Amino acid sequence: MNLVWHRADLRTHDNPALDAALRSGPVLGLVILDPSILEATSARRRAWFQANTLALRESYTRRGTTLLVRTGKPWEVLPKLVADLGIQKVFAVQNSTPYAKFRDEQTEKALGGRIGWFEGQYIQEPGEIVKPDGGAYTVFTPFSKRWWAADWGSPLESPQRFPPVHLPADYPLGDIPQEQSDVELPAVGEEKALGALEAFLRDKLPTYHQTRDGLAGDGVSKLSYYFTLGVLSPRLAAQKALSVGGEGARKWVNELCWRDFSGDLLFHRPQMMHQTFDPRWNHLPWNDDGELFGAWLEGQTGIPVVDGCMRQLRQTGFMSNRGRMVVAQFAVKLGLLPWQKCQRAFRDLLLDGDNASNLQGWQWAGGLGVDAAPYFRVFNLSTQAQTHDPKGEWLKCWVPESGGNPEPYKDPVLDLDFARRRYLAAAERIAKSR
């Protein structure tokens, strides 16, 4: 009997670890509720993970086998489970964040090497797309050229039935907590995710390249909720989109390339968790102003586009791509708020908060060295609202006191002209340093 340890792959379709395990015998599934991860995040994110774990258990049950759930440190939980059940081998989709690499190294040692690692979290796994000299890419465009030219392989079918597994009658399956979320959760589980993919391909993909930048986010897929937990296979989603074809498909799949690029950056530079990609930007005159941070986080800066984005995030767990750039630029470039503090708080509010993508996005938008983003690019926040919410309908919804007007609706917490000059003066000094 084999054991499939699910982490960021809460699905049965296109799951190489599950496929390999089934080819060598009967299978049990396992999810470990790791306190090092779950206790360090928000209730809404825990609730989303728990709900999708329950959906995966139901999927296993329908197919004739069982998903176990345990709580604890994986390197302590797994050896006991393997010994208790006489497990031949553990199979898992590899993860590549700094903590995941530490966790998996510890677990492999504890199991005496009886674990097989498989691809499946990304379309191209971190470390696979390299320069001709074998080095890692730091700029997206050349990375993407090699990414598009690489072999993706074919998505794997979801198994219809698993070989039966006979556990002792009183063997505990393990409880799945059902924490209350403070926001409404999306539809749960891989079947709903696959349905959401089909709806997006049918209704929004053809015009995605034209509508993706709206502040309301009405033109985007909202599938990142599922990609973050691996409820939906990115490889399957990309290949289905390309089969539809068109400019919208190409643009959307390129966003999945950005996701892979983000994972690759963090894989090669784990210091990105705490430091700027370009170390020079660590020396910006950071301003750990608790009042300013609180106003930004609560959506009370007086600047409609910033407040609308943050209020929507707090109340729904969602923010548009354009909005993410806007709030990061305000926090990092104009507020000079410590970017690490901001991105952590931001990620905990996002239902789709992925470590690698969030870090790349904040460091890119904040001009901190990722992809050679120009430090001197500072958004005009009123123009952002006018361009990406031209009728002011989104602003009226989330900042009714603005009346849909993109100009400040009360005295802003920052003098934007002064803040812009302050940042550019400091950034220019750093940019010229060697």
C-alpha positions, 0 to 999 in steps of 0.5 A: 500500500502506498501513501500520497501526501497532498500539500499544494495539490488538493486534486485528483486530476493531473496529479503526477504523484497520485498517478505514480502511486496508483501504478504501483499499488493501492493508495491512501491519501494524506493531508497533514495540518502543519501548525507551522503554516496554518498558525501563521496565517489568517482565519479566512485562508485556513478556512479555504484550505480546510474546505478544500481538504474536505472536498478532497476527502469526499473525492477520495471516498467517491473513488473507493479509498480514504484520505487521512488527516493528521495534525503535527510536524510532517517529519514526526507524523509520517514515520509513525503513520508509515510504520502503523500501516505498513506503507511501502512508499510515500509519494508527493508533489514537490514544493519549493518555498524555503520552509517547504524545502526544509520540511521535505528534507527533514521528512525524507530523512525521517522516512529513510528516503522512502519518499518520491517527489514529483512535479505538478505545482507549476507548469515548469517547475522552479529550476527547470528553465535556465539560461544557456549557461545553466544560470537562473533568469532574473528578467521575465522576457527571456525566461518566458521565451524559453518557457513557451518553447519548453515541453509541458507534457500532457495532463493526466486524467483523474482516476475513476476508481481506486483499488480498495484499501482495508483499514482496521474498523476503528482506525481514525481517519482524522478530523478536518476542522471547519473554521469560520471564514470572515469572507464568503469562500468561492465554490469548493473542490476540484469539480467546481474549479474545473467548472469555473475554468470552463466558464472562464474559457467560454465567457471571458477568455476571448476578451481577457486581453482587453478587460484584464486591467479593470479595477473591479476585476470583472474580466479576470479568471479568479482561478488563482484561488484554486491554483494556490492550493493546487485544486486546479492544475495549471498545466491543464488550464493552460492547455485548455486555454490555448486550445480555445486560442486567440489573443486573450488565451495567449495573454492569460497563459502568459500570466501562468508563465509569470506564476512560474517565473515567481516560483523560480525567483524564490527557488533560486533566491530564498532571501527574497522572503526578507530582503529586496531582490536588489540589496541596494533597495534595502537602504530606502529610508523606510518609515515604520509609521503605524498610523499610516500602515493602519490607514492603508490596511483599513482603506482609510487613506483618503485616496479613493483608488487605494481605499477601494482596493483595500476595502474590497480585499478586506471584505472579499479576499479578492483584489484585481491585478491592477489594484495589487500594483496600485496598493503596493506602489502606494505603500512602498514608493509613496509611504515608504512603509516596510515592504515585508510588513505590508506584503505579509499583511496583504497576503493574509487578506488574500484568499489566493495569497501565494508566497512566491507570486506575492513576493514577486509582485510586491518587489516588482511593483515596489521597484525593488529590483525584480525584473529590472522594474524601473524605480522611477515609475510612480503611479498617478493614483487619480489617473489609475482610477480614471483609466481603469474605472472610467465610469467610477462605478467600482469606486462608488461601490467600495468608496461611496463617500467619493461619489465615484470621483478619483480625487481625494474625498478627505484630507489624505494621510500623505501629501502625494506630491511631497511623497513622490519627490521624497521617494524619487530623491532617495531612489535616485541616490540608490540607483546611482550607487554601486 
